[in-house]
Amino acid sequence: MHLTVYFSPNHLDELELRDKVIVVIDVLRASTTITYAMRAGAREVIPVADVASAMKIVGSLNSTSTVLCGERNGKRIEGFKLGNSPSEYTEEAVEGRVLILTTTNGAVALTKAKHARHCFVSSFVNLSATIEALFSLPNINAENVVIICSGRSQEFSLEDATCAGMMITKIQQRVPEVTLSDAARGSLSVYAEYGKDIYKTLRESEHGAHLAELGFEDDIKVAAEIDSMPLVPVLEQTAIKKRLIFSDTLREEIEARAAIKQEAAKPVRKAKVASS
C-alpha cells in the first residue's frame, strides 16, 4: 500500500483522482457533521462547492424533503435550515431527507473526489471505522490510497493533518511495509507533535479558536471524541447515500429505530362494532 496525503484540495484536479481510493478529512467540521447526519438517518447528503450550486440543486429537486445546509466562515448561511454543527443533525431534522451541503472547506474537497472508485468521509470520530472500511476493499494492500485534508481556506490545517497522521500510524500497525509520500511522512510528524491531546490540538488550532469565538465550543468537543461513531459515509459520484457500519450495537440501534418508524406508519384498523 502507498499512502499519499494532500494538505489542501486547492491544486487538485478531479480527473487526476479518477478511480482512486480516497479518504476525505475535515475534522472541523464537515466530515464530523456528515457522519452524524448519516447516523441520524439522512437519506443522502449532496456536497456542493458554493451557494449558487446548492440553490440550483434545490430548485431542480423541488421536494419538501430537501434541506439546505451549510456555512461560510463558520456561520450558518442566511436562509439555510441547518449550519455545520453535528448537534443540529438530529433524527427530527434530517431523517429521510436529502441534505444539500455547502461548506467553506469540506464540501469543496468532496466535490474533487466525485470520480473516485471509493471515497470515504473521515475524521477523528470515525477514524478506526474508516481504516476498517479501507481494509474491507479487495487488494487494498496494492492500492495507492489518497488522503485529502480539506484544510482551511485552501491552506494547511493542523487538525486535519493530525488526523491524517493518526490514520497513517494505525494503518502502519496493520501493514508495516506501507510506503509514504513526503506529505504523508509530514503528517506523521505533525501527529507525533500534536496527537497527545486531540481536544487541545483542535481547540488551539486556528480554525478551532475561530469556532470557539463564534460559540461552537461544543462542536470542538464532539469532533475530538476519537472513535465515537463506528460509521463511515461513502461518497458515490456526487452524493453520499451509503453508510458502512462497524458496530453490532449501532447496527441494531439503527435497525430498531427503522422498525419503530415502520410500525408507527401502519394504518390503524378500527374495531368492528357488533350489531344487536
Steps between C-alpha positions, in 0.01 A plus 500: 500500500617850419354795692486847350387807697387837370473775759247691289283416197585838350734382223338162439343420166196277548595298192837413658304330777296281263477137615709568811427384856450825690443610859377856552565655841340816637511471878354848563236432395354358179623140532387483861162653415438272200571196717244621755249571224530148358460348844184707552352354184559757226400343169794657325742791526593689184817706551532808278774760475295820509166651598387553142541129424307410815209724400500357148481141626220584743306662217544199273394248765197706605434281802379573850742235627804700380689702760753776435798470734830678529726775627739768395783598734341284769155660499180354361415644157207739514180329393638147548325268744814342648857615548802277555468395864471123558243559775259655248477178302246316710251234386223760514693736275644265238352150503383399154606831350741603226757745634663749265821593682742779415784585735810713478741207485367144530231514233752644255739210564221247451404645163857435384458130581188433293685278250662284768454124493446511875472811718460489877414799720715500812598689815602413854148380590513213248873457444526130589181425308653668194803274525269199520321628188832528317607149594164359394588590140645223281876522435530812719867420570576567134315832488617860500275651768458876480418694819366848427506746788239769441717763664386848586431755227710293258794489740650251746299422813652349811199290597465326162873427474499357854207276411677382183810423707300298752337304216834423339645390835215253549528373143873440549419285802308270265723530194858578607628500141276792392680769299442871551507822301696790647177663619396172664831497687434859599160397638671247724723774638200725562319219680807419712513864611128576540328163543537462875197718585259516207254738666780743583632481143156570354426776748831677442505463121415811301163367393421360844573836661278668241213260569537550874471876451176439308360294786558151354707359787272194518572421134871484580435261788289274276762504223773398749318181609717234338306200361170613649318420173568157342343607170659608172311713244582406141501749213382345175549749216311810614312376808550321829226238513680206655625451855724218615437393860772334709315434823231244577360732765463791259353277230240363742420852617440624145300192400283528813435866426393416146270224625330738742446755221358230272263377769382853578426559131259206475132599474295445813213258444177595666329224697168382359198575714271198538137564399231421757 
